[in-house]
């Protein structure tokens, strides 16, 4: 996590908002903001080094790096390649995935596929987001929601009952405009007009996104559990994407998972897009809420729209 903390009180001095509204509507109290010279590759590399140390894996042993990011450091090359250079993981193939907030689950599934097909043995699955670089800091509807951060996992094949049990992923491009950066890409390249209107920054129809998030995360949780042969009550820990505590509570209720089995840290980090799930896993392990042998369900929703869930025996 970046060191700088941005509190709701700080935001009160930047836009017309207040602590009470932010906490009541989102559950967020503070978020982290990367330094000016700290990019997604830097944050992702730091998270990766910690993950590799815990897994007892050297950079040269990694043969696949999949980076989920909606905030690549530059349009070309992939942030995964910059990260590979920082890590000196010289034997890896490295590429990015853009699944927005669902990106880390998509990336994990891609790594799982490569490993199952025998194309990779040890994969690094990273999510790294510098949301502060694409947020409109004059728009109170969005700027209070997001934060920066990164998480990573080393993924490898193993025998025995532990590992990924099931996954369920979906997308619906018809709803893309409800949460997007309208311009600044190849279709409408950056121009003085785009810059002035702020059309290269995040725009979101909050209420519509909220409703779709609850519906889609509930659907994904259902299907992933069914495919794993589990029911809500069999889940020891639910790790949901952390966008809004009300979305998390509604998803948990639908899946019949009591809140004391739901990991929540949105209050301290806000919405870090794809990085929320791996950061939450790290904290759940550290706090001994997620232990070997437990059933864990991850569920996420984001721009695209994209959504998905994965059940894991930890
Ligand atoms: O990562 C996946 C993608 N993102 C999400 O999942 C986020 C989904 N959406 C949400 O979490 C919620 O829709 C928000 C937190 C963004 C907004 O909450 P809401 O309960 O849907 O509020 P709203 O947009 O309906 O706005 C209610 C009122 C409006 O005022 P009026 O028009 O009723 O007078 C807004 O202008 O709250 C106002 N408002 C604010 N007031 C103080 C909006 N933002 C703020 C703010 N501070 N920061």
Boltz pocket constraint, residues with backbone or C-beta under 6 A from the ligand:
constraints:
  - pocket:
      binder: B
      contacts: [[A, 16], [A, 17], [A, 18], [A, 21], [A, 22], [A, 25], [A, 26], [A, 101], [A, 140], [A, 141], [A, 142], [A, 144], [A, 179], [A, 205], [A, 206], [A, 207], [A, 208], [A, 209], [A, 210], [A, 213], [A, 242], [A, 243], [A, 244], [A, 247], [A, 271], [A, 273], [A, 301], [A, 302], [A, 303]]
      max_distance: 6.0
